[in-house]
Amino acid sequence: QVQLVESGGGLVQAGGSLRLSCAASGRTFSRYAMGWFRQAPGKEREFVAARGWSATITYYADSVKGRFTISADNAKNTVYLQMNSLKPEDTAVYSCAVCGTSYTNNCNNWGSWGHGTQVTVSS
């Protein structure tokens, strides 16, 4: 059973930066695609960014492209989300997820989720 624990959220002013971390355990981390999602109050959860099993393949939502970067440290079983030029509309609970299928670069079945970390961007 994989476990995911997010950290790094907080309150930041518009234009600022945060780096979120997601520590994974219970699975061979490097074999799986990892993703970040967010959910704002009153809205559905939305995709933010993902990294394929092949670490060179990444995907981003249009709303964060050019501002957010997903990366990973396989030795630490940790995936990161560097968020720059934050906007008030980025305010949400950010959660990481691991793909339910190994060795895939374009995951369509996210299997396990963390509890999330709150990001609040003030204007």
C-alpha positions as protocol buffer text, in pm:
chain_id: "A"
residue {
  index: 1
  type: GLN
  ca { x: 0 y: 0 z: 0 }
}
residue {
  index: 2
  type: VAL
  ca { x: 154 y: 328 z: -111 }
}
residue {
  index: 3
  type: GLN
  ca { x: 146 y: 626 z: 121 }
}
residue {
  index: 4
  type: LEU
  ca { x: 185 y: 986 z: 9 }
}
residue {
  index: 5
  type: VAL
  ca { x: 252 y: 1282 z: 237 }
}
residue {
  index: 6
  type: GLU
  ca { x: 251 y: 1636 z: 104 }
}
residue {
  index: 7
  type: SER
  ca { x: 419 y: 1935 z: 262 }
}
residue {
  index: 8
  type: GLY
  ca { x: 531 y: 2286 z: 178 }
}
residue {
  index: 9
  type: GLY
  ca { x: 201 y: 2468 z: 151 }
}
residue {
  index: 10
  type: GLY
  ca { x: 135 y: 2801 z: 314 }
}
residue {
  index: 11
  type: LEU
  ca { x: 35 y: 3162 z: 269 }
}
residue {
  index: 12
  type: VAL
  ca { x: 218 y: 3369 z: 9 }
}
residue {
  index: 13
  type: GLN
  ca { x: 161 y: 3699 z: -164 }
}
residue {
  index: 14
  type: ALA
  ca { x: 79 y: 3715 z: -531 }
}
residue {
  index: 15
  type: GLY
  ca { x: 396 y: 3689 z: -736 }
}
residue {
  index: 16
  type: GLY
  ca { x: 566 y: 3476 z: -475 }
}
residue {
  index: 17
  type: SER
  ca { x: 688 y: 3118 z: -485 }
}
residue {
  index: 18
  type: LEU
  ca { x: 639 y: 2794 z: -297 }
}
residue {
  index: 19
  type: ARG
  ca { x: 778 y: 2445 z: -338 }
}
residue {
  index: 20
  type: LEU
  ca { x: 555 y: 2154 z: -251 }
}
residue {
  index: 21
  type: SER
  ca { x: 693 y: 1812 z: -166 }
}
residue {
  index: 22
  type: CYS
  ca { x: 528 y: 1472 z: -181 }
}
residue {
  index: 23
  type: ALA
  ca { x: 707 y: 1190 z: -4 }
}
residue {
  index: 24
  type: ALA
  ca { x: 608 y: 842 z: -116 }
}
residue {
  index: 25
  type: SER
  ca { x: 653 y: 509 z: 55 }
}
residue {
  index: 26
  type: GLY
  ca { x: 543 y: 154 z: -6 }
}
residue {
  index: 27
  type: ARG
  ca { x: 615 y: 137 z: -375 }
}
residue {
  index: 28
  type: THR
  ca { x: 911 y: 146 z: -610 }
}
residue {
  index: 29
  type: PHE
  ca { x: 878 y: 513 z: -677 }
}
residue {
  index: 30
  type: SER
  ca { x: 1068 y: 533 z: -1002 }
}
residue {
  index: 31
  type: ARG
  ca { x: 837 y: 290 z: -1184 }
}
residue {
  index: 32
  type: TYR
  ca { x: 529 y: 510 z: -1162 }
}
residue {
  index: 33
  type: ALA
  ca { x: 399 y: 834 z: -1301 }
}
residue {
  index: 34
  type: MET
  ca { x: 331 y: 1096 z: -1036 }
}
residue {
  index: 35
  type: GLY
  ca { x: 94 y: 1387 z: -1050 }
}
residue {
  index: 36
  type: TRP
  ca { x: -21 y: 1699 z: -870 }
}
residue {
  index: 37
  type: PHE
  ca { x: -382 y: 1806 z: -851 }
}
residue {
  index: 38
  type: ARG
  ca { x: -563 y: 2088 z: -674 }
}
residue {
  index: 39
  type: GLN
  ca { x: -909 y: 2164 z: -547 }
}
residue {
  index: 40
  type: ALA
  ca { x: -1033 y: 2511 z: -467 }
}
residue {
  index: 41
  type: PRO
  ca { x: -1336 y: 2571 z: -244 }
}
residue {
  index: 42
  type: GLY
  ca { x: -1656 y: 2498 z: -430 }
}
residue {
  index: 43
  type: LYS
  ca { x: -1474 y: 2362 z: -733 }
}
residue {
  index: 44
  type: GLU
  ca { x: -1390 y: 2019 z: -863 }
}
residue {
  index: 45
  type: ARG
  ca { x: -1042 y: 1878 z: -836 }
}
residue {
  index: 46
  type: GLU
  ca { x: -831 y: 1967 z: -1136 }
}
residue {
  index: 47
  type: PHE
  ca { x: -510 y: 1842 z: -1286 }
}
residue {
  index: 48
  type: VAL
  ca { x: -203 y: 2060 z: -1235 }
}
residue {
  index: 49
  type: ALA
  ca { x: 106 y: 1868 z: -1346 }
}
residue {
  index: 50
  type: ALA
  ca { x: 237 y: 1517 z: -1397 }
}
residue {
  index: 51
  type: ARG
  ca { x: 561 y: 1342 z: -1453 }
}
residue {
  index: 52
  type: GLY
  ca { x: 565 y: 1020 z: -1651 }
}
residue {
  index: 53
  type: TRP
  ca { x: 745 y: 703 z: -1558 }
}
residue {
  index: 54
  type: SER
  ca { x: 1012 y: 837 z: -1788 }
}
residue {
  index: 55
  type: ALA
  ca { x: 1113 y: 1135 z: -1586 }
}
residue {
  index: 56
  type: THR
  ca { x: 1179 y: 1345 z: -1895 }
}
residue {
  index: 57
  type: ILE
  ca { x: 811 y: 1345 z: -1986 }
}
residue {
  index: 58
  type: THR
  ca { x: 602 y: 1605 z: -1808 }
}
residue {
  index: 59
  type: TYR
  ca { x: 255 y: 1750 z: -1852 }
}
residue {
  index: 60
  type: TYR
  ca { x: 107 y: 2076 z: -1726 }
}
residue {
  index: 61
  type: ALA
  ca { x: -232 y: 2237 z: -1715 }
}
residue {
  index: 62
  type: ASP
  ca { x: -245 y: 2542 z: -1938 }
}
residue {
  index: 63
  type: SER
  ca { x: -317 y: 2760 z: -1636 }
}
residue {
  index: 64
  type: VAL
  ca { x: 20 y: 2681 z: -1476 }
}
residue {
  index: 65
  type: LYS
  ca { x: 240 y: 2623 z: -1778 }
}
residue {
  index: 66
  type: GLY
  ca { x: 553 y: 2834 z: -1758 }
}
residue {
  index: 67
  type: ARG
  ca { x: 506 y: 2901 z: -1387 }
}
residue {
  index: 68
  type: PHE
  ca { x: 506 y: 2556 z: -1225 }
}
residue {
  index: 69
  type: THR
  ca { x: 765 y: 2280 z: -1257 }
}
residue {
  index: 70
  type: ILE
  ca { x: 731 y: 1919 z: -1150 }
}
residue {
  index: 71
  type: SER
  ca { x: 1042 y: 1725 z: -1062 }
}
residue {
  index: 72
  type: ALA
  ca { x: 1145 y: 1424 z: -860 }
}
residue {
  index: 73
  type: ASP
  ca { x: 1425 y: 1281 z: -654 }
}
residue {
  index: 74
  type: ASN
  ca { x: 1409 y: 904 z: -691 }
}
residue {
  index: 75
  type: ALA
  ca { x: 1666 y: 851 z: -418 }
}
residue {
  index: 76
  type: LYS
  ca { x: 1433 y: 1030 z: -174 }
}
residue {
  index: 77
  type: ASN
  ca { x: 1110 y: 890 z: -320 }
}
residue {
  index: 78
  type: THR
  ca { x: 988 y: 1247 z: -340 }
}
residue {
  index: 79
  type: VAL
  ca { x: 818 y: 1450 z: -611 }
}
residue {
  index: 80
  type: TYR
  ca { x: 819 y: 1828 z: -603 }
}
residue {
  index: 81
  type: LEU
  ca { x: 608 y: 2106 z: -745 }
}
residue {
  index: 82
  type: GLN
  ca { x: 791 y: 2436 z: -777 }
}
residue {
  index: 83
  type: MET
  ca { x: 536 y: 2713 z: -806 }
}
residue {
  index: 84
  type: ASN
  ca { x: 649 y: 3057 z: -919 }
}
residue {
  index: 85
  type: SER
  ca { x: 460 y: 3376 z: -1001 }
}
residue {
  index: 86
  type: LEU
  ca { x: 171 y: 3260 z: -790 }
}
residue {
  index: 87
  type: LYS
  ca { x: -171 y: 3413 z: -843 }
}
residue {
  index: 88
  type: PRO
  ca { x: -473 y: 3434 z: -613 }
}
residue {
  index: 89
  type: GLU
  ca { x: -650 y: 3186 z: -841 }
}
residue {
  index: 90
  type: ASP
  ca { x: -385 y: 2927 z: -752 }
}
residue {
  index: 91
  type: THR
  ca { x: -533 y: 2911 z: -402 }
}
residue {
  index: 92
  type: ALA
  ca { x: -637 y: 2552 z: -336 }
}
residue {
  index: 93
  type: VAL
  ca { x: -557 y: 2231 z: -156 }
}
residue {
  index: 94
  type: TYR
  ca { x: -282 y: 2061 z: -353 }
}
residue {
  index: 95
  type: SER
  ca { x: -260 y: 1683 z: -352 }
}
residue {
  index: 96
  type: CYS
  ca { x: -19 y: 1442 z: -510 }
}
residue {
  index: 97
  type: ALA
  ca { x: -111 y: 1110 z: -663 }
}
residue {
  index: 98
  type: VAL
  ca { x: 64 y: 802 z: -792 }
}
residue {
  index: 99
  type: CYS
  ca { x: -46 y: 620 z: -1102 }
}
residue {
  index: 100
  type: GLY
  ca { x: -217 y: 287 z: -1055 }
}
residue {
  index: 101
  type: THR
  ca { x: -23 y: 138 z: -1344 }
}
residue {
  index: 102
  type: SER
  ca { x: 351 y: 109 z: -1358 }
}
residue {
  index: 103
  type: TYR
  ca { x: 569 y: 203 z: -1652 }
}
residue {
  index: 104
  type: THR
  ca { x: 326 y: 446 z: -1808 }
}
residue {
  index: 105
  type: ASN
  ca { x: 394 y: 802 z: -1912 }
}
residue {
  index: 106
  type: ASN
  ca { x: 38 y: 920 z: -1961 }
}
residue {
  index: 107
  type: CYS
  ca { x: -156 y: 802 z: -1662 }
}
residue {
  index: 108
  type: ASN
  ca { x: -535 y: 776 z: -1673 }
}
residue {
  index: 109
  type: ASN
  ca { x: -587 y: 583 z: -1352 }
}
residue {
  index: 110
  type: TRP
  ca { x: -450 y: 765 z: -1051 }
}
residue {
  index: 111
  type: GLY
  ca { x: -450 y: 502 z: -778 }
}
residue {
  index: 112
  type: SER
  ca { x: -339 y: 659 z: -449 }
}
residue {
  index: 113
  type: TRP
  ca { x: -369 y: 1009 z: -311 }
}
residue {
  index: 114
  type: GLY
  ca { x: -221 y: 1214 z: -33 }
}
residue {
  index: 115
  type: HIS
  ca { x: -428 y: 1423 z: 204 }
}
residue {
  index: 116
  type: GLY
  ca { x: -315 y: 1749 z: 54 }
}
residue {
  index: 117
  type: THR
  ca { x: -151 y: 2073 z: 159 }
}
residue {
  index: 118
  type: GLN
  ca { x: -316 y: 2414 z: 157 }
}
residue {
  index: 119
  type: VAL
  ca { x: -179 y: 2689 z: -64 }
}
residue {
  index: 120
  type: THR
  ca { x: -321 y: 3036 z: -18 }
}
residue {
  index: 121
  type: VAL
  ca { x: -216 y: 3325 z: -239 }
}
residue {
  index: 122
  type: SER
  ca { x: -313 y: 3672 z: -124 }
}
residue {
  index: 123
  type: SER
  ca { x: -361 y: 3962 z: -361 }
}
